[in-house]
């Protein structure tokens, strides 16, 4: 294992400290237990809080800021944060209109956020993201996994919360975005968790893992490495099949196409994937009117990428386009 | 070699096409010869044009847009673009106040941009970037190499050009930023150039290359892998020594600290590197008042990172902070 680390015990705190120092104008880091909040606390809005295991950066800490999250709770690498982190984050971020937790559907995260919600002295609700259409039930999951589509949920809900919308409206929008989003990922290599010091799974030089999870969990099947067009075609087919199962007709919607790198795949390849995926969508009559290409939900140093399609409506477009000011996603005034 | 590609001959065009499609609101792709321009051509300003071998994305195409570049000329992977690309880009982007080429100091790039400048029917000037303090003369270079500091040059010069400043002023600012910037990189793994299909260099599991170039060129020395703090200390020491050689006293300036990933290094590690580098700078009395952490000048799928320090003054700060609207760097209104 070759990584830029010092002692294994300090990886998370040193990385969080660097994040907080690099973005000292916009975030505040709290340690023991760890959570990160906006530097300038919002007033009179639903506080949007997310969290999960570290190693997926910029998710979630990188999405703290105006137009997106109020706070994030980073667990150790690929490990759920604990209820005390969530409780303290909620107390720090609460702005008189309740707390909305956005939680990727992994058993540990779900359990700990539920415990925190029960102990909270404030009104709260939870949006569970489950955009990964690769598999139902997985290593750490009952039901579908929450992956890169979570970024779209956090962006849209964060935008709505800034307007002063109430907790029920924010939860409803989050659930709607999640229900209209599907993702699937492909791994070319395993990631290496620092504490393990070796690859999470073995994969041959001529193989890929179709449907891999963002912790290196198994996907649908191990396949022989092929050209990008064939791989991307399988991803887009899986997503479109999933939408049909859920009674959506993708060609009746505009869509957001997100090509997400898992950490070690060059941007040059991600744009090549985008090129193929966008063409395939167009062939199916789907109008791609919003795009995002880059490393937005990573799996440490895994080589691979995921394709996400979100079926838009006017409300989702409005909240996707609205200004956002975070380390990982930034546009508008 | 496992990469998301189809036929080797088409990697560049397919990737550029994906880039142009994903950012269709802001850029226009021209093929044969290849160059990319802003979709909405600027008026009455110096046109800022960069270019170089592909594989360093988002450099340079990702920096086209208001506040930064007017056009970029992508060569094949790690290969200089040709004068016809530069000539056509200049003709397309020319906005009545001359052309400023920003060129990383590699022999092929320098020669081809010089040829283009000689053939141009417009007034032109060139800023050569040479921020890499690792080595003088290298595989592809006479003199110092231009690396991640080029992003800072492009940002500041692009900002000044938007104000209507003349060609001489833009060149002077570019030269000043370059003269106040120093970088050094470390590789943990080699990159793989698609056309070669194998690693550019061999490196053992317990080794790092200190001072590596962004094409995998040799650096100062091969070293035994160490903890991050020790590696980063050597990088910061090299940069501070370089500034002293150039008669700067870094502790008398505010500075911008850029931690740049080479393509396969997780953001979590880049922030850990930032944490150490910022502390070391502070110990030396240097006030880090601006920061940038992420993949901004990559080397395909190389695992590694570079440290860049730019000594600020009021003019550089103003132009760094000004709005920028590109795929790779975006802030302000």
Interface residues (C-beta under 8 A of the other chain):
Chain A: X2 X3 X4 X5 X6 X7 X11 X14 X15 X16 X17 X18 X19 X21 X22 X23 X54 X55 X57 X58 X62 X77 X188 X189 X205 X208 X225 X227 X228 X229 X231 X232 X257 X259 X263 X264 X265 X266 X267 X268 X269 X270 X271 X272 X273 X274 X275 X276 X278 X288 X291 X292 X293 X295 X298 X300 X301 X303 X305 X330 X331 X332 X333
Chain B: X2 X3 X4 X5 X6 X7 X11 X14 X15 X16 X17 X18 X19 X21 X22 X23 X54 X55 X57 X58 X62 X77 X188 X189 X205 X208 X225 X227 X228 X229 X231 X232 X257 X259 X263 X264 X265 X266 X267 X268 X269 X270 X271 X272 X273 X274 X275 X276 X278 X288 X291 X292 X293 X295 X298 X300 X301 X303 X305 X330 X331 X332 X333
